[in-house]
Amino acid sequence: MGNLLAYSGIVTKVRAMQAKLLTDEDFQNIAAFHTVTEVAAYLKEHPGYRNVLADMDENRLHRGEIEKLLVQSLYSDYTRLYRFSGMDQKKFLELYLKRYEMNLINYCLRIVFNHYQKPFDLDHKKIFFDKYSDLSIDKLITSGNIGELVENLKGTEYYAPLKRLENAENPTLFDYDLALNLYYFTTMWKRKKILKHKELEIFTRDAGAKIDLLNLQWIYRAKKYYNMLPPDISTLLIPIHYRIHVDQLKDLVEAPSVDEFLKLVTRTPYLRHTDTQTPASIETIYKDCLYRLYLADRRSNPYSIATVNTYLFLKEEERDKLTTVLECVRYGLPARETLTYIGGTAK
C-alpha cells in the first residue's frame, strides 16, 4: 500500500506523458518525408512536440535546430517528473541526471580535441544545467583546450579523474573518454546505496545489466574494428560484474577471433537464444536487452521507480530515432532503408 500511495500520482503523470510518445506509425510517416521541413511540420502538429515547436517557423528549422529542440523536450520531461516526485523519487532522478552530465562533458571533450571553428553550442542546455547540475556551461564554453576544460570542471566530481591524465604521455580523446566512462559507472554503482528497498533492487538490476552489456559491446568492437590484444581490451572494461562472472568475461576477452567471441557470447544470460550471426546483432542487442528489461520491470513493479526509469529510456530512444531519421531524410534515403536504421518496417 505504501508504494501505491507514494507512486500513484507520478505513475498517472507518466502514463499521460507516454501517450504523447511517437508510435511506429508516426516513424513510418516521418521516414516517408522528403525534406526536414516536412518532418518539422509533422512534429509541430504532434501532441508530444506541439509545445516545443509552437513558436517556431518550420520553414526556417534545419536539422541541427530540430535536434536542439529534441534535447529540450527530453529535459522538459525530466523537469516535469522531478517536480512531481517525492523525496525518494528525486534521489533516483538525481542519480539519473549524471548521465546527462557525462554526455555534456563528452561533447565538450570532442569540441576541444577537434578544434571546431564554432566550438560550443550549448545555449539550449544552459537553463536546465543551471538549475539541476553543478556543471557550469558559462565556464565550459570558454575552454580553448583540454587543460582549460579540465580546470573549468574544478569544484565538480569530474575534475579529479580527468586531472589525473595530466601526467600521462600525450593523452588522447580516447583516454579522456575512457577515464570519464570508468569513473561514471563505478561511481554510480557505489551510489546506488542511497536508494532503499524496491528502488535499490530495480536500480541494481538495471545498472548491472547495462554495465554487462556495455562490456560485451566494447569487447566486440575492440576485436572487430581495432584488432586489440586481450590485455588492452581488459583496460577498457568497467570493473563491475553483475550477471557475467569474471571468468566468463575473461574467456570472452581472450577469444582468439570475432567468430569465437560470438559463439561464447551466446552463453551469457543476455544473448541466449540469440542469433549473433545476423548483421549488426551485437551492435543492437544492447538497447534491445535494456528495452525488454525496463518493460519487464515496469510490468512487475508498476508502482515504483521502474515506471519513471522506463519512460525516460523510451524518451531517449525516441530522440535518438528521430535524430537518425532526420539525417536519413536530409540525405534522401528511401523510407524502407531509413526504417532499417531504427529497427522499424515500412507499411
Secondary structure, DSSP 8 states (H G I E B T S, - for coil): -HHHHHHHHHHHHHHHHHTTS--HHHHHHHHT-SSHHHHHHHHHHSTTTHHHHTT--GGG--HHHHHHHHHHHHHHHHHHHHHT--HHHHHHHHHHHHHHHHHHHHHHHHHHHHT-SS----HHHHHHHHHH-S--HHHHTT--SHHHHHHTTTTSTTHHHHHGGGGSSS--HHHHHHHHHHHHHHHHHHHGGGS-HHHHHHHHHHHHHHHHHHHHHHHHHHHHHH---HHHHHTTS-S--SSS-HHHHHHHHT-SSHHHHHHHHTTSTTTTT--TTSTTHHHHHHHHHHHHHHHHHHHH-SSSHHHHHHHHHHHHHHHHHHHHHHHHHHTT--HHHHHHHTT----
